[in-house]
Amino acid sequence: MSLYNNVAQSLSRGGLTGSVIGSASSITNSIGQRAASMMGNGELAKAIGSIGAATGRNVVINQINKHVPITARRGLNVGAGVVGDIMRGDVNAAGLRILDSGLLNKLLPGMSAAASQAMYWSRPSPLFGGITPTEALRIFETMQSTRLSKKNLFLIEASSRLMGDWVSPWLNMFATEIEYAPYIVGSDKHRTGGSTIDSVRTSDPVEMRISTMDDQFGTIKKWYELHHSSAVAQDGTVGLPSMYAIKFNIIHSFVTRESTLYGAYESIGWFRPSNLEISLSRREDAMAEVQMTFSQIDTFIKA
């Protein structure tokens, strides 16, 4: 198999002409070394042997150039390279070699340009991170056809038994930011020898924080205050969850219910008022914002 592989590699790299010249060079070098040995291996003997070997190679090259036209030599080299590629089992390289040679231009005009394009699109390039332009184009088309979610597009819907859902348009219009972790899992870690075992314990309640502006009449602040009073009255009594519970529905990537596509991501849950923060300052002329915090009610209850 080593001889087979050497022949295939020689044909693939140097072509038939290159293989003939290489063989002739090997023969003339061997003759030159023997001649130098017969003359005592001195400096003069080696120089004469080298001149003889170079002369022999030139004779072979001149005879090839004289009797074999350049077009025929190119065809022979391509053919030998194709044979070498096929002997190595690389059929794709053989096909690209034929296309790139330009020998098919007479049969199919423009095939050399097609070969250049084929080699460009199928060859990995550092410019594209080591992948082929074909793969890069596929990734680009996938990203181009995907509509990414934007953080400034969301829809808030809020309703309660106490005050209905009339506040939803106002809250959705005035809200600037929402921060929450929809899934929180609590667990305990138990040490066993040199390992640690994770033991899931609970599904922790969600804390949702909404930053919003308000109108000059404090409509949203009053809405929050009424739900807070229903949860804990000033006389120290507490109300029923059915009175102060607020159902929130947060839709991502859409700003109206009419524009929402089927399958949009929604977070739905029951919450109660937890904390209201108000910041006022005379140092700046800006819109006043309030931060409302809500805590999830009974994680096993689904909205």
C-alpha positions as CSV (number, residue, x, y, z in Angstrom):
1,M,0.0,0.0,0.0
2,S,2.9,2.4,0.6
3,L,4.0,2.2,-3.1
4,Y,0.4,2.7,-4.1
5,N,0.0,5.8,-1.9
6,N,3.4,7.2,-3.1
7,V,2.3,6.8,-6.7
8,A,-1.0,8.4,-6.0
9,Q,0.6,11.3,-4.1
10,S,3.1,11.9,-6.9
11,L,0.5,11.9,-9.6
12,S,-1.8,14.2,-7.6
13,R,0.8,16.8,-6.7
14,G,3.2,16.9,-9.7
15,G,1.1,15.5,-12.5
16,L,2.4,13.1,-15.1
17,T,5.0,15.5,-16.5
18,G,6.2,16.4,-13.0
19,S,6.5,12.7,-12.2
20,V,8.5,12.0,-15.4
21,I,10.9,14.9,-14.6
22,G,11.1,13.7,-11.0
23,S,12.0,10.2,-12.1
24,A,14.6,11.5,-14.6
25,S,16.1,13.7,-11.9
26,S,16.3,10.7,-9.6
27,I,18.1,8.6,-12.3
28,T,20.5,11.4,-13.3
29,N,21.4,12.1,-9.7
30,S,22.1,8.4,-9.1
31,I,24.3,8.3,-12.2
32,G,26.1,11.5,-11.1
33,Q,26.8,10.1,-7.6
34,R,28.2,6.9,-9.1
35,A,30.4,8.8,-11.5
36,A,31.7,11.0,-8.6
37,S,32.4,7.8,-6.6
38,M,34.4,6.3,-9.5
39,M,36.5,9.5,-9.6
40,G,37.3,9.4,-5.9
41,N,34.5,11.5,-4.4
42,G,36.7,14.6,-4.5
43,E,35.3,18.2,-4.8
44,L,36.1,18.2,-8.6
45,A,34.4,14.8,-9.0
46,K,31.3,15.9,-7.2
47,A,31.1,19.1,-9.2
48,I,31.4,17.2,-12.5
49,G,28.8,14.7,-11.3
50,S,26.4,17.5,-10.4
51,I,26.9,19.2,-13.8
52,G,26.2,15.8,-15.5
53,A,23.0,15.3,-13.5
54,A,21.7,18.8,-14.3
55,T,22.5,18.3,-17.9
56,G,20.5,15.1,-17.9
57,R,17.5,16.8,-16.4
58,N,17.7,19.6,-18.9
59,V,17.8,17.1,-21.7
60,V,14.6,15.4,-20.4
61,I,12.8,18.7,-20.0
62,N,13.9,20.0,-23.5
63,Q,12.7,16.8,-25.1
64,I,9.3,17.0,-23.3
65,N,9.0,20.7,-24.4
66,K,10.0,19.8,-27.9
67,H,7.7,16.8,-28.6
68,V,4.8,17.5,-26.2
69,P,2.9,20.8,-26.8
70,I,2.0,22.8,-23.7
71,T,-1.7,22.2,-24.1
72,A,-1.1,18.4,-24.2
73,R,1.2,18.6,-21.2
74,R,-1.5,20.5,-19.3
75,G,-4.0,17.9,-20.2
76,L,-1.7,15.0,-19.2
77,N,-0.9,16.7,-15.9
78,V,-4.6,17.2,-15.1
79,G,-5.4,13.7,-16.1
80,A,-2.6,12.3,-14.0
81,G,-3.7,14.5,-11.1
82,V,-7.3,13.2,-11.5
83,V,-6.0,9.6,-11.5
84,G,-4.0,10.3,-8.3
85,D,-7.1,11.9,-6.6
86,I,-9.3,8.9,-7.6
87,M,-6.6,6.5,-6.4
88,R,-6.7,8.2,-3.0
89,G,-10.5,8.1,-3.0
90,D,-11.0,11.9,-3.2
91,V,-13.6,12.1,-6.0
92,N,-14.5,15.7,-5.1
93,A,-10.9,16.9,-5.6
94,A,-10.8,15.1,-8.9
95,G,-13.9,16.9,-10.1
96,L,-12.8,20.3,-9.0
97,R,-9.4,19.7,-10.6
98,I,-11.1,19.1,-14.0
99,L,-13.3,22.2,-13.7
100,D,-10.4,24.4,-12.6
101,S,-8.1,23.3,-15.4
102,G,-10.2,25.0,-18.1
103,L,-10.1,22.0,-20.3
104,L,-13.9,21.8,-20.5
105,N,-14.3,25.4,-21.7
106,K,-14.5,24.3,-25.3
107,L,-17.4,22.0,-24.5
108,L,-19.1,24.2,-21.9
109,P,-18.0,27.9,-22.0
110,G,-17.4,29.5,-18.6
111,M,-16.7,26.3,-16.8
112,S,-13.4,27.7,-15.3
113,A,-15.4,30.5,-13.7
114,A,-17.8,28.0,-12.4
115,A,-14.9,26.0,-11.0
116,S,-13.6,29.1,-9.2
117,Q,-17.0,29.7,-7.7
118,A,-17.4,26.1,-6.7
119,M,-14.0,26.0,-5.0
120,Y,-14.7,29.4,-3.2
121,W,-18.1,28.3,-1.8
122,S,-16.9,24.9,-0.7
123,R,-13.5,25.8,0.8
124,P,-13.3,26.8,4.6
125,S,-12.1,30.3,5.0
126,P,-10.6,32.1,8.1
127,L,-12.7,35.1,7.1
128,F,-15.8,33.2,8.1
129,G,-14.3,31.6,11.2
130,G,-13.0,28.5,9.6
131,I,-16.3,27.5,7.9
132,T,-17.2,27.5,4.2
133,P,-19.0,30.5,2.6
134,T,-21.9,28.1,2.0
135,E,-22.3,27.4,5.7
136,A,-21.9,31.1,6.5
137,L,-24.6,32.0,4.0
138,R,-26.9,29.4,5.6
139,I,-26.3,30.8,9.1
140,F,-27.0,34.3,7.8
141,E,-30.2,33.4,6.1
142,T,-31.4,31.6,9.3
143,M,-30.7,34.7,11.4
144,Q,-32.2,37.0,8.8
145,S,-35.5,35.0,8.7
146,T,-35.7,34.9,12.5
147,R,-37.5,37.8,14.3
148,L,-35.6,38.4,17.5
149,S,-37.4,39.4,20.7
150,K,-36.9,43.1,21.7
151,K,-36.8,44.1,25.3
152,N,-38.7,47.4,24.7
153,L,-41.7,45.5,23.3
154,F,-44.0,44.0,25.9
155,L,-47.7,44.1,26.9
156,I,-49.0,44.3,30.5
157,E,-52.5,43.2,31.4
158,A,-53.6,43.6,35.0
159,S,-57.0,42.7,36.5
160,S,-58.5,42.1,39.9
161,R,-61.9,41.4,41.6
162,L,-61.5,44.7,43.4
163,M,-61.1,47.1,40.5
164,G,-61.5,45.1,37.3
165,D,-59.1,45.6,34.4
166,W,-59.6,49.3,33.6
167,V,-56.0,50.1,34.7
168,S,-54.4,47.9,32.0
169,P,-54.3,50.5,29.3
170,W,-52.8,53.1,31.7
171,L,-50.3,50.7,33.2
172,N,-49.3,49.4,29.8
173,M,-48.8,52.9,28.5
174,F,-46.9,54.3,31.4
175,A,-44.7,51.3,32.4
176,T,-41.0,51.7,31.5
177,E,-39.4,48.6,32.9
178,I,-40.3,45.2,34.3
179,E,-38.0,43.0,36.2
180,Y,-38.9,39.5,37.5
181,A,-37.6,35.9,37.6
182,P,-40.5,33.8,36.5
183,Y,-39.0,30.5,37.7
184,I,-37.2,30.1,41.0
185,V,-36.4,26.7,42.4
186,G,-35.0,26.3,45.9
187,S,-32.9,23.3,46.9
188,D,-30.8,21.9,49.7
189,K,-27.3,20.6,49.2
190,H,-26.4,17.4,51.0
191,R,-22.8,16.2,51.4
192,T,-22.2,12.5,50.7
193,G,-18.5,11.6,51.1
194,G,-16.7,13.8,48.6
195,S,-19.8,14.5,46.5
196,T,-22.8,16.8,46.8
197,I,-26.3,15.7,46.2
198,D,-28.9,18.3,45.1
199,S,-32.3,18.0,46.7
200,V,-35.0,20.2,45.2
201,R,-37.0,21.7,48.0
202,T,-39.5,24.3,46.8
203,S,-40.7,26.5,44.0
204,D,-40.1,29.9,45.5
205,P,-42.5,32.8,44.9
206,V,-41.8,35.3,42.2
207,E,-41.0,38.9,43.0
208,M,-42.0,41.3,40.2
209,R,-40.8,44.9,40.1
210,I,-42.5,47.4,37.7
211,S,-41.2,50.9,37.1
212,T,-43.8,53.2,35.7
213,M,-44.7,56.8,35.3
214,D,-48.0,58.2,36.5
215,D,-50.4,61.1,35.6
216,Q,-50.7,64.2,37.7
217,F,-53.7,62.8,39.5
218,G,-51.8,59.7,40.7
219,T,-54.1,57.2,39.0
220,I,-51.7,54.3,39.2
221,K,-50.6,55.1,42.7
222,K,-54.2,55.2,43.9
223,W,-54.9,51.8,42.2
224,Y,-51.9,50.3,44.1
225,E,-52.9,51.9,47.4
226,L,-56.5,50.5,47.2
227,H,-55.1,46.9,46.7
228,H,-52.6,47.4,49.5
229,S,-55.4,48.6,51.9
230,S,-57.4,45.5,51.0
231,A,-54.5,43.3,51.9
232,V,-53.6,45.0,55.2
233,A,-56.0,47.6,56.7
234,Q,-54.8,50.4,58.9
235,D,-56.7,48.9,61.9
236,G,-54.4,45.8,61.7
237,T,-56.8,43.4,60.0
238,V,-56.0,41.6,56.9
239,G,-58.3,40.9,53.9
240,L,-59.1,37.9,51.8
241,P,-56.8,37.0,48.9
242,S,-59.8,37.1,46.6
243,M,-60.1,40.8,47.2
244,Y,-56.5,42.0,46.9
245,A,-55.1,39.4,44.4
246,I,-54.0,40.9,41.0
247,K,-53.8,38.8,37.9
248,F,-50.9,39.8,35.7
249,N,-50.4,38.7,32.2
250,I,-47.1,39.9,30.6
251,I,-46.7,39.2,26.8
252,H,-43.2,39.5,25.4
253,S,-42.3,41.1,22.0
254,F,-45.8,42.6,21.3
255,V,-47.4,45.8,22.4
256,T,-51.1,45.1,21.7
257,R,-53.3,42.0,21.9
258,E,-54.4,42.4,18.3
259,S,-50.8,42.2,17.0
260,T,-49.9,39.2,19.2
261,L,-49.1,36.2,17.1
262,Y,-50.1,32.7,18.0
263,G,-47.5,31.1,20.4
264,A,-46.2,34.4,21.9
265,Y,-44.4,33.9,25.2
266,E,-46.7,34.9,28.2
267,S,-46.1,35.0,31.9
268,I,-49.3,34.7,33.9
269,G,-49.7,34.7,37.7
270,W,-51.5,35.9,40.8
271,F,-49.7,38.6,42.8
272,R,-50.3,40.8,45.8
273,P,-49.0,44.3,46.6
274,S,-45.7,44.2,48.4
275,N,-43.9,47.5,48.2
276,L,-44.3,51.0,46.6
277,E,-41.3,53.3,46.2
278,I,-41.6,57.0,45.3
279,S,-38.7,59.3,44.4
280,L,-39.2,63.0,44.1
281,S,-36.5,65.6,43.5
282,R,-36.3,69.3,42.8
283,R,-32.8,69.0,41.3
284,E,-34.1,67.9,37.9
285,D,-37.0,68.6,35.7
286,A,-38.0,65.0,34.7
287,M,-40.9,62.7,34.7
288,A,-41.7,61.2,38.1
289,E,-41.4,57.4,38.3
290,V,-42.7,55.0,40.9
291,Q,-41.4,51.4,41.6
292,M,-44.1,48.9,42.4
293,T,-43.2,45.5,43.8
294,F,-45.6,42.6,43.7
295,S,-45.2,39.1,45.4
296,Q,-46.7,35.9,43.9
297,I,-49.6,34.3,45.9
298,D,-49.5,30.6,46.5
299,T,-47.2,29.1,43.8
300,F,-49.5,26.1,43.3
301,I,-52.4,28.3,42.1
302,K,-52.4,28.7,38.3
303,A,-53.9,31.8,36.8
